[in-house]
Every structure is written in structure tokens, then in C-alpha cells.
């Protein structure tokens, strides 16, 4: 999770919303990413998607069974869907997202009984550090206006 926070800080220095993500399996980092939709002109370039893409390329497969995704912010619906399609086994996230969270804040995608893949999930890991990055970022952004 500490590496995800470092990646979130990288996103922040690039003017992006500070969210970072890392995919790990059997103790090895398979992929990592940070938010970059502004720089890439791509609404899907969330940290989780970037980390999943890198991990899938690294293993040569679009499925990542047994992997854990660490992310600093509760995944949105788009990211939760991609996590399920990739067959990630577990998600560990920092701060809750009461505006777009799809793990438990607004939706509970991973607990939806009609879906065929279950993703274990744990929230609140380094939540204060993750939330502080976001608060600082948005406070600075509002001050610029």
C-alpha cells in the first residue's frame, strides 16, 4: 500500500487526482499505475486500470487469479468491473469514495450475487494518508480558481 501512496503522489505532481495502484501476486509486483486521464486524454486511465493493464501485459494474460490489487481510493464502478473481469482475488484500498465508490460506499459490486466472480475486499488501509493526499489536492485546486 505504501507503493500505491508513492504512485498517488506521482499522479499529484503531474496534476492528476492523486490515486495510485499496485497489482501483486506471490510477493511480486506485476503492475502498477497512477491516475492519468488528463495527460492521456482517456477517461478510463484510472490508476487501477493502468495497474491492471501493466500486470496483464507482464503475465501475458488478461486474467490475474490469485492477485491482490492495492489502491489508495475505493474503486469506482468502471474499475470494479475491470477488476472482476481480470479475476483479481483481493482488493485492498485506502480511503472510501462517497462520490463514486463501488465496493461499499455507493455500490457493492464485489458482493453482487448475480456476478460470477467474487473479489475479497478490505478498506481503510492507510486511509488517512490516502484521504489527506486527496484533500490537499482538491484544496489546492479550489484555491487556484
Secondary structure, DSSP 8 states (H G I E B T S, - for coil): -HHHHHHHHHHHHTTS---EEEEEETTEEEEEEE--HHHHT-TT--HHHHHHHHHHHHHTSS--TT-EEEEEE---HHHHHHHHHTT--EEEEEE--TTT-TTTTS--GGG-TTSS---EEE--TTHHHHHHHHHHHHHHHHHH-
